[in-house]
């Protein structure tokens, strides 16, 4: 959790965001007039309330409109160094970053989902929000959140098509269609499914190479 406080003589605002990552969906809490003022400034500056925490703190410290109304912003909870840390290991990434690397959404779609999630960030985890709103196949979320369950089901021994059906990314009918096309024209199954629009090239590469390690984590080496 990140909490940034904006103090003033008569009011106090807090900007909060869950988890960690390069960009976070911030929620502004406080009196409605001051909240609307700050939200409008942030929307004008960043285009949304999903913001890089370091850039947000810098903006709040230097913007003349903010400085006129509030004292110096204070980071009262969280660690910007952790928030900004670039993790190369897949299992250490945030759920949103994992979904982008898996190829089921792109960065713009992640921003939209984070913005939709922002009003619920105080009461739900991001994964719970996605499951409740059916934005991502639930079985795929289960794999990313608890890979050990899929290890017990023999994930590493399954072929690409079986994996994709198991996690709900494609249907069995789409798999059989792709297998028939592969038999007729050759090529890698992932490339055939991507050409048909069933999955992205990124998803095909990821699930062709991903494995679940002995300690129950997803391992993926891009190259």
Phi, psi and omega in degrees: 000134173250133177228121177245126182258135174247099182273152174213165183304321186247344182225169177212130176250153172229138175249120184238150177212144181274157169066208180216165179149172182296323179229141185230144175277106184271145174240133181261126182242139179150192178302140190301321182295313180291324177300313180298321179298310183291318180300319179296319177298317181293319178299318180294322184281316189248350179087344177195181176262010171266107197223148169295123186301321180294318178295324178296312181298321178296317180298314181296333181278339188241340183294128184296326179293319179292316183295333179290328186260334189228161173278183181302130179296149182235129172277106186259348176205140179102177184221115181295328180297320177291319180299323184273350187298130177271113182263123179276336180282129187302315188291347179271352181287159174291161180302317180299316179295325177297316181297324176292316181293327176291334176093011179275341172220163174253179185299322180294320178293324177297318178300319180295317180295320179295323178293319177295327183284335189310315181296342184255003188295337180281344186237348182224148168283159183299319179297321178296319179299315181295320179295315182296328182261004176053038180281332183227145178308125183304322181294327176294318177298319178300319179297315183289328183271331183215071184299332184302326179298324181280334175297318179297333180269008175081034183305316185295335182272354184270150177282167184307310183299318179296320179298313184294324176292317183300322183266005172080015180282326175228164176267166176297324179297319178295323178296313180296323177298316180292321179297321178295318178294323179294319180296323182282322187242356181078187180097169178283143183300319180300319180294323179295314181294323178293320179296329179278353180084011180287325179217171174271162175301323181297316179297319179299314180294318183299307186281352170284331187250338186295144175221159175257124185284173181296335178265016172079029179242151177282129175249134179213126176245114186303324187247000000 
